[in-house]
Amino acid sequence: MEYNYLILLDYSTGEIIRIKLSEEQKRDSEKYDDFEEYLMTLEDGYGFRLLDCNWMAVERLQETVYGF
């Protein structure tokens, strides 16, 4: 499955981080056996710590919001 989006829940800051992967980022991610290792390379650029996050990678971004 090709991932197009990353969603991270940073429980240290209460932040939801959504990242749309560029074509270059998708190609770079294929160089890693473990996708989580690739995510670690994105930490500095996007300002998160993977150790403080739960994450998921999806092909299609869909969001449902209640009460906002």
MARVEX-547547 format. One record per residue (C-alpha): x, y, z; residue in three letters. Coordinates in steps of 0.02 Angstrom, whole numbers. Example, Ala and Ser with C-alpha at 12.3 -4.5 7.8 and 13.67 -1.06 7.14 Angstrom:
# MARVEX-547547
NODE      u      v      w resn
NODE    615   -225    390  ala
NODE    684    -53    357  ser
//
This chain:
# MARVEX-547547
NODE      u      v      w resn
NODE      0      0      0  met
NODE     63    172    -42  glu
NODE     48    299     97  tyr
NODE      3    478     53  asn
NODE    -30    550    225  tyr
NODE     39    536    401  leu
NODE    -66    576    553  ile
NODE     25    594    717  leu
NODE    -54    617    888  leu
NODE     74    704    997  asp
NODE     19    666   1174  tyr
NODE    154    777   1252  ser
NODE     78    934   1173  thr
NODE   -100    877   1133  gly
NODE    -67    915    950  glu
NODE   -131    826    795  ile
NODE     -2    833    655  ile
NODE    -57    795    476  arg
NODE     76    779    343  ile
NODE     46    755    157  lys
NODE    195    659     90  leu
NODE    278    725    -66  ser
NODE    327    608   -207  glu
NODE    508    623   -151  glu
NODE    463    578     29  gln
NODE    366    425    -32  lys
NODE    517    367   -132  arg
NODE    634    398     16  asp
NODE    521    296    131  ser
NODE    541    144     18  glu
NODE    727    137     60  lys
NODE    686     84    238  tyr
NODE    636    -91    293  asp
NODE    540    -18    440  asp
NODE    426    131    402  phe
NODE    448    193    581  glu
NODE    634    214    548  glu
NODE    589    329    404  tyr
NODE    473    429    518  leu
NODE    619    463    633  met
NODE    705    555    490  thr
NODE    557    676    483  leu
NODE    561    726    666  glu
NODE    672    880    652  asp
NODE    591    946    494  gly
NODE    416    939    566  tyr
NODE    456    970    749  gly
NODE    391    813    831  phe
NODE    467    672    933  arg
NODE    410    502    875  leu
NODE    431    436   1052  leu
NODE    294    557   1107  asp
NODE    173    510    967  cys
NODE     54    380    906  asn
NODE     43    379    718  trp
NODE    -42    305    567  met
NODE     -5    315    383  ala
NODE   -149    310    259  val
NODE   -177    315     73  glu
NODE   -330    429     83  arg
NODE   -359    561    216  leu
NODE   -532    562    290  gln
NODE   -582    660    444  glu
NODE   -740    663    549  thr
NODE   -762    802    677  val
NODE   -897    813    811  tyr
NODE   -948    963    915  gly
NODE   -829   1095    845  phe
//
